[in-house]
Amino acid sequence: MFFRRVKPHIDTFDECLKAMAGVGIKAAKKSDSKAAVMRDRCAAVVKVDNASYVLDPLGFVVGNEIGVLVDGGNQKYWQTPSGKREAALAEQLVALHAFAEDVRESLGLTSLYNEGLGSVNASHMYDRVKDRDHGAAHRPWEA
């Protein structure tokens, strides 16, 4: 008797977008390899890149743009590509964390340990890190 293993079904991009509707996420397909997903004010752009999914950007809607989370040292805020900034509230961070987990689960992505602990920042912009990759830092005590 022959035993065959059942091949696992890999969901297509369209099936993943339909699965998101089950957890309250609205998806708008922009092209065959790109879609915008949103729940409340949390949003992301899902891109298919070499048979894997990329969430870029993942953030909170500020105006009509997606603002990514930036750590300013003592304050976290949302920053849009056009430069708008809005303070990030604790409720928004909790909502973003739940949204990101639901999107990753719907896409079949692996949840990483550091992302499971809380919000991951797109960048850090506090004084000791700012411009550190652009040569010597400005020293205000030197003339």
Backbone bond lengths (Angstrom), bond angles and torsions (degrees), N, CA, C in turn:
res aa  C-N    CA-C-N  psi(-1)  N-CA   C-N-CA  omega(-1)  CA-C   N-CA-C  phi
1 M - - - 1.434 - - 1.523 108.87 -
2 F 1.306 116.31 138.20 1.457 120.98 -178.09 1.518 109.87 -99.12
3 F 1.284 113.89 136.22 1.455 119.80 177.04 1.521 108.03 -108.09
4 R 1.290 114.95 128.49 1.457 119.82 178.66 1.515 109.35 -116.28
5 R 1.276 113.97 138.25 1.460 118.31 173.94 1.516 108.77 -84.35
6 V 1.285 114.72 138.48 1.456 119.39 178.23 1.523 107.75 -77.69
7 K 1.311 116.27 128.61 1.455 120.12 178.88 1.526 108.97 -69.22
8 P 1.314 117.49 133.73 1.464 119.24 177.86 1.527 110.41 -68.77
9 H 1.306 115.45 141.03 1.460 120.87 179.37 1.525 109.01 -82.94
10 I 1.299 116.45 123.15 1.463 121.61 176.57 1.519 107.06 -98.71
11 D 1.332 115.08 120.14 1.462 119.95 -177.57 1.523 111.07 -66.14
12 T 1.318 115.55 142.65 1.455 121.06 175.06 1.525 108.27 -79.97
13 F 1.310 115.68 170.73 1.471 121.12 179.84 1.525 110.89 -60.21
14 D 1.330 116.60 -42.05 1.468 120.44 179.52 1.530 111.45 -65.01
15 E 1.326 117.44 -38.92 1.469 120.74 178.63 1.525 110.90 -66.48
16 C 1.322 116.62 -36.90 1.473 120.02 177.67 1.525 110.72 -65.56
17 L 1.329 116.69 -40.21 1.469 120.14 179.04 1.527 111.02 -66.39
18 K 1.340 117.25 -36.10 1.467 120.21 176.80 1.524 111.04 -68.94
19 A 1.333 117.26 -33.77 1.467 120.95 178.35 1.517 111.20 -66.14
20 M 1.316 117.34 -29.14 1.467 121.01 178.83 1.522 111.62 -67.04
21 A 1.302 117.17 -30.52 1.469 120.37 179.14 1.522 110.72 -63.24
22 G 1.320 117.38 -27.31 1.464 121.36 178.86 1.517 113.80 -67.55
23 V 1.333 117.53 -22.19 1.470 121.08 178.59 1.524 111.23 -109.92
24 G 1.332 116.49 16.72 1.464 121.06 173.41 1.510 115.32 84.95
25 I 1.312 117.60 17.91 1.465 121.08 -179.71 1.524 108.31 -99.36
26 K 1.339 115.88 127.21 1.459 121.06 177.51 1.524 108.25 -88.49
27 A 1.325 116.34 133.67 1.454 121.53 -179.46 1.519 109.84 -122.63
28 A 1.321 115.93 133.38 1.459 122.46 176.17 1.515 108.02 -123.02
29 K 1.320 115.85 112.34 1.469 120.60 -177.48 1.517 109.49 -77.25
30 K 1.340 116.62 125.31 1.463 121.57 -179.55 1.525 111.70 -95.07
31 S 1.328 116.66 -33.80 1.462 121.87 176.81 1.527 107.44 -154.82
32 D 1.317 116.94 -172.85 1.460 120.17 179.98 1.527 112.52 -67.11
33 S 1.332 116.52 -22.99 1.462 119.60 -176.33 1.526 113.34 -123.18
34 K 1.325 117.32 17.48 1.466 119.95 -176.44 1.519 110.14 -149.67
35 A 1.347 115.81 137.61 1.466 120.37 177.60 1.522 109.10 -148.91
36 A 1.316 115.88 149.90 1.457 121.97 174.79 1.519 107.89 -103.16
37 V 1.321 117.12 130.45 1.459 122.10 179.77 1.515 108.67 -121.64
38 M 1.353 115.97 146.57 1.462 119.67 -174.18 1.516 110.61 -154.89
39 R 1.333 115.95 142.25 1.461 122.98 170.60 1.515 106.28 -144.54
40 D 1.328 115.94 127.56 1.464 122.43 -172.65 1.530 107.71 55.14
41 R 1.320 119.27 -119.62 1.471 120.57 176.57 1.527 112.02 -108.56
42 C 1.319 117.64 6.73 1.467 121.48 176.45 1.525 107.96 -85.17
43 A 1.321 116.47 136.84 1.465 119.68 -176.65 1.522 110.58 -147.47
44 A 1.321 114.27 159.72 1.462 121.31 176.72 1.517 108.88 -156.29
45 V 1.306 114.82 157.92 1.460 121.53 171.85 1.522 105.84 -110.60
46 V 1.329 115.94 121.97 1.467 122.07 -179.66 1.514 107.85 -99.27
47 K 1.335 115.82 125.11 1.456 121.53 178.82 1.521 109.09 -119.80
48 V 1.334 115.69 141.43 1.462 120.91 174.30 1.516 106.43 -95.29
49 D 1.338 115.82 120.74 1.454 121.04 -178.50 1.525 108.94 -132.44
50 N 1.319 116.87 110.57 1.473 122.59 -179.42 1.525 112.04 52.92
51 A 1.313 116.94 50.99 1.468 124.59 177.23 1.529 112.99 64.08
52 S 1.314 117.96 20.71 1.464 121.22 172.83 1.531 108.03 -131.75
53 Y 1.316 115.53 159.26 1.454 120.65 -176.35 1.528 110.27 -102.00
54 V 1.326 115.08 141.29 1.460 122.19 178.52 1.520 107.92 -127.26
55 L 1.334 117.32 130.80 1.459 122.26 175.56 1.522 107.44 -98.39
56 D 1.313 116.43 103.85 1.460 119.15 -177.33 1.513 109.94 -148.06
57 P 1.276 121.75 113.50 1.456 127.68 -5.71 1.520 111.25 -86.73
58 L 1.304 115.63 163.54 1.463 123.48 174.28 1.519 105.87 -121.72
59 G 1.316 116.66 121.44 1.460 118.29 -176.97 1.507 113.28 -173.06
60 F 1.321 114.68 -149.90 1.458 123.54 -173.95 1.524 108.13 -122.13
61 V 1.305 116.98 140.63 1.459 120.86 -177.83 1.530 110.03 -75.01
62 V 1.328 114.59 123.26 1.472 122.47 175.64 1.523 105.91 -122.79
63 G 1.323 116.90 111.26 1.461 120.33 -173.86 1.515 109.03 70.13
64 N 1.326 116.90 -117.18 1.466 120.39 176.11 1.526 111.34 -120.27
65 E 1.342 116.48 22.08 1.458 121.97 179.47 1.527 109.94 -124.07
66 I 1.321 115.48 162.95 1.460 120.47 175.79 1.518 108.05 -94.59
67 G 1.334 115.53 118.83 1.453 121.08 177.57 1.518 110.00 -93.37
68 V 1.330 116.78 131.16 1.462 121.23 178.59 1.528 108.86 -90.49
69 L 1.321 115.54 156.08 1.460 121.38 -177.86 1.519 110.04 -78.19
70 V 1.335 115.90 127.21 1.456 122.74 179.56 1.516 108.02 -124.86
71 D 1.329 116.16 135.62 1.458 121.74 178.03 1.514 108.30 -94.77
72 G 1.321 116.37 117.34 1.456 121.53 179.98 1.512 113.20 -98.23
73 G 1.323 119.12 18.37 1.459 122.38 -179.55 1.508 110.93 96.35
74 N 1.308 116.83 -73.25 1.462 120.78 179.13 1.518 112.59 -105.87
75 Q 1.320 117.96 0.83 1.462 122.38 -176.62 1.521 109.08 -147.72
76 K 1.309 117.04 137.66 1.464 121.49 171.26 1.522 107.00 -101.55
77 Y 1.320 115.37 141.55 1.456 119.12 179.74 1.519 109.71 -146.40
78 W 1.332 114.59 164.20 1.463 122.65 177.14 1.514 107.14 -95.92
79 Q 1.314 117.30 131.25 1.455 121.13 178.43 1.518 109.10 -125.83
80 T 1.334 115.98 127.94 1.455 122.25 -179.32 1.526 109.93 -91.34
81 P 1.328 118.06 164.59 1.469 120.13 177.56 1.526 113.31 -60.45
82 S 1.340 117.71 -28.02 1.463 120.23 179.55 1.526 112.32 -82.29
83 G 1.342 118.02 -5.67 1.461 120.66 175.89 1.518 115.00 104.21
84 K 1.331 118.77 -1.88 1.467 120.13 178.10 1.525 109.11 -67.16
85 R 1.332 115.44 143.88 1.461 120.89 177.89 1.516 109.78 -128.46
86 E 1.331 114.74 142.55 1.462 121.55 176.64 1.518 107.18 -142.49
87 A 1.329 116.18 136.58 1.462 120.23 -179.47 1.524 110.45 -63.18
88 A 1.328 116.00 139.43 1.467 121.40 179.34 1.523 108.60 -91.07
89 L 1.317 116.02 126.26 1.457 121.94 179.28 1.527 110.03 -95.09
90 A 1.320 115.84 158.13 1.470 120.74 -178.30 1.529 111.56 -59.83
91 E 1.334 117.63 -39.98 1.461 121.01 179.92 1.524 110.93 -63.83
92 Q 1.336 116.52 -36.02 1.455 120.39 179.18 1.526 111.01 -68.27
93 L 1.327 116.85 -38.30 1.467 120.48 179.23 1.526 110.83 -66.72
94 V 1.325 116.96 -39.46 1.469 120.62 177.53 1.528 109.76 -64.77
95 A 1.342 116.47 -43.82 1.467 120.81 179.22 1.527 110.96 -63.62
96 L 1.344 117.53 -40.78 1.457 120.86 179.15 1.526 111.21 -65.01
97 H 1.319 116.92 -40.20 1.462 121.05 179.60 1.534 110.58 -62.75
98 A 1.335 117.42 -45.85 1.464 121.88 179.01 1.531 110.73 -64.65
99 F 1.328 116.48 -40.93 1.462 121.74 178.98 1.529 110.86 -62.29
100 A 1.329 116.68 -46.67 1.467 120.77 -178.75 1.525 111.27 -62.79
101 E 1.329 116.81 -40.29 1.464 120.00 178.49 1.529 111.16 -64.77
102 D 1.339 116.94 -42.30 1.463 120.53 179.58 1.528 111.52 -65.01
103 V 1.327 117.38 -40.54 1.467 120.71 179.29 1.525 109.69 -66.04
104 R 1.327 116.95 -45.08 1.468 120.05 -179.82 1.530 111.42 -62.80
105 E 1.321 115.97 -40.42 1.465 119.42 178.98 1.529 110.98 -65.64
106 S 1.334 117.31 -40.73 1.462 120.88 179.46 1.519 112.08 -65.50
107 L 1.334 116.68 -32.17 1.458 121.00 179.72 1.521 113.06 -86.29
108 G 1.326 116.52 -9.47 1.457 120.29 -178.95 1.517 113.22 78.67
109 L 1.335 117.11 23.45 1.458 121.31 179.92 1.522 110.75 -83.84
110 T 1.304 116.23 157.30 1.452 122.02 177.98 1.523 109.37 -79.98
111 S 1.324 116.61 133.80 1.459 120.78 175.01 1.521 108.12 -87.74
112 L 1.303 116.28 124.42 1.457 121.52 -178.59 1.522 110.62 -87.32
113 Y 1.319 116.09 152.66 1.463 122.14 -175.15 1.527 111.74 -59.99
114 N 1.332 117.47 -47.78 1.461 119.18 -176.57 1.525 111.67 -67.65
115 E 1.329 118.26 -28.88 1.459 120.66 176.49 1.520 110.71 -75.48
116 G 1.331 117.68 -27.16 1.456 121.41 178.65 1.516 112.93 -73.81
117 L 1.329 117.01 -20.54 1.465 120.48 179.90 1.519 112.38 -75.05
118 G 1.311 117.10 -28.48 1.461 119.88 -178.06 1.511 110.38 167.26
119 S 1.307 115.51 -159.73 1.457 121.28 -176.55 1.521 111.17 -75.10
120 V 1.309 115.27 137.71 1.456 122.00 177.56 1.523 107.14 -104.44
121 N 1.325 116.69 130.70 1.457 121.43 -176.52 1.521 111.56 -82.12
122 A 1.318 115.23 145.66 1.459 120.19 174.91 1.524 109.90 -72.54
123 S 1.322 117.12 -36.71 1.460 121.21 178.17 1.521 109.80 -156.90
124 H 1.308 114.71 164.25 1.459 122.38 177.30 1.528 107.19 -116.39
125 M 1.316 117.44 125.35 1.452 120.59 -175.25 1.528 112.53 -124.08
126 Y 1.318 118.39 31.72 1.450 117.84 177.99 1.516 109.90 -86.62
127 D 1.335 116.87 168.14 1.451 122.18 -165.58 1.520 115.63 -59.25
128 R 1.306 120.58 -31.33 1.463 120.69 -177.95 1.521 112.80 -81.46
129 V 1.315 117.77 -14.77 1.462 120.72 -178.31 1.521 111.10 -107.80
130 K 1.310 117.47 -26.04 1.462 121.59 -175.75 1.525 110.71 -59.97
131 D 1.308 116.57 130.55 1.461 125.33 178.19 1.524 114.20 61.94
132 R 1.319 119.37 19.55 1.455 119.94 -178.58 1.524 112.29 -70.62
133 D 1.331 117.12 -22.45 1.455 120.44 -179.97 1.524 112.84 -89.93
134 H 1.327 117.33 3.93 1.469 121.80 -177.08 1.522 111.25 -111.51
135 G 1.317 118.05 41.51 1.458 120.87 179.43 1.516 111.52 87.18
136 A 1.312 115.91 -158.76 1.464 121.26 -177.87 1.528 110.66 -65.77
137 A 1.306 115.74 137.08 1.458 121.23 179.96 1.520 110.57 -74.39
138 H 1.315 115.52 153.85 1.471 121.24 176.58 1.516 108.68 -68.68
139 R 1.322 116.05 131.10 1.456 121.40 178.46 1.508 108.84 -110.34
140 P 1.323 118.87 106.84 1.460 120.88 -173.70 1.526 113.37 -65.64
141 W 1.332 118.18 -20.67 1.454 119.44 -178.10 1.538 112.67 -82.47
142 E 1.344 116.17 -9.84 1.453 120.07 176.47 1.524 109.58 -99.41
143 A 1.327 116.09 140.92 1.463 119.93 -177.28 1.502 112.31 -80.29
